Each structure stands twice: as C-alpha cells, then as structure tokens.
C-alpha cells in the first residue's frame, strides 16, 4: 500500500482520535517526506486543534491538516514578463532533470513570448550528452540553442546566449548548468561569474535561480536545497518526477525550513507534462481532500 492509500486508510478509521492515531499520522508524514521534526509538529498541532474544536470526523480532520500544512508551503509565479529580458539559471545535482526542465520551461513560455524570442543555453559543458540533448529539444520546439564544445566555460556559453538573445530581441534565456555537486566555494565562484555576465550584458534583466529537485529524492533534497541556497538566492523550485507514486512533502519541508517556494512541477515525460505549482491543489492530493 502506497503513502496516499495508507493516509486515506488512517483517516478512514472511525471513533475517537487517540494518541495512537496521531503517532501513526506523524509516522506517515515522515514517510511523506516532511521530515521528523515537521511531521511531529504538524501532528501535535492537529491534535491540539481537533481537541479544541471537538472535530473528529474524517472530513473535518483532513481539512484541519490541510490548513496546518498550508502554513508550511509556499508557491511562486515566475513566468516571464514579455516586456523584460529574463534569464533563468537552472541549478541542481546530477540526474534530477535540469536539461529536460529547461526544454519544458521553453515550451511553457512559447505562448507568452513566442518561440523566436526564447534562447536555450547549453551551460552544462561538463556532460556532452547534455549539449546534444538540449539541441534535440530545441529543434523539436523551434527554439534557438546556443552551445559550445564540451569542457567550455559555462559563463562564456551563457554570455553568447545573452548576446544572441539581444541580437534577436529575445525576451527569455534559459540556461542549463552542470549537475555536479560543487563544493560551496566552487558553486559561489561559478554562479557569481554567471551573475556578473548577466548584469554586464543586460543591466535591466531579471535573473532567476531555479533549483531542480527530484520528487523521489526524499530528505536528501532538503540537503541539496540547503547547499545551493547558501551559495545563491534561490527564487523557486522545479519539482521533477512527481506523479501518483511520489510523496512530494519535501516541498513543504524546503519552504518551511528555507523559505524557498515551489514554482513548477514536472508530472510526466513530455514537454507539456509541466505545470505551475499550486499549493492548494498539491495539498488536496497530499491530504486527500479532493472530492
């Protein structure tokens, strides 16, 4: 039985909500990737509220839990303003889906600014396959891709991409980056160099740092978010590989602990399987309040 089914079964138990119920709820929330401290906090708050209001019915206690968790989560709206140049820098460790997410962002932004006004930058110069993969996505989407040879300087690639965007009057640059887990000093140095490139080439541009997190990662995703957010201000998360089998409570833990909102969610393998994160909808699925 998966997480959602087990939570549903727990809420379906009739009778009073005793200490055993709240202990089991806490354990389930840990399995849902909230982390131990946050799970115990949410469970204790739910117990207090249910005792104060004498709300023990399934629907009432689900609604109370959703209200508690809503206070933990954060959402962000980071689509581009067509009147401004926006540079999106995708960050994350190996294998989380940064290159695919870059393509999905481009697909999402096409109706907003047009395919001809989007430039993809193959800034992951460490992995040759990432460059080829981004070129393939760009060809399918009809979006320009700027790339150099494997091993090139990532900031130089992004500089060229911004130059190409300026020349073509583009409005969006989406930059892939290498998926290595850098040491903190390396990360600061590399991202600082890229930020200087962006500010120098386009002083009025908006720079967005988007951290890509794999929904199946569990609490290790919180560690990743801590490492990257200590190096640069992270504007929002992209949660990848999120489907019916993924628990997803990680985004609540990251928002609660680090203040980082979630912006987009990848729900499948296609370019269109990518939606803005909506906290209420996410919590309806997580808690089971969807009718």
Secondary structure by P-SEA (a helix, b strand, c coil): ccaaaaaaaaaaccccccaaaaaaaaaaaaaacccaaaaaaaaaaaaaaaaaaccccaaaaaaaaaaaaaaabbbbbccccccbbbbbbbbbcccccaaaaaaaaaaaaccccccccbbbbccccccaaaaaaaaaaaaaacbbbbbccccccaaaaaaaaaaaaaaacccbbbbbbbcccccaaaaaaaaaaaaaaaaaacccbbbbbbbbbcccccaaaaaaaaaaaacccccbbbbcccccccccaaaaaaaaaccbbbcbbbccccccccccccaaaaaaaaacccc
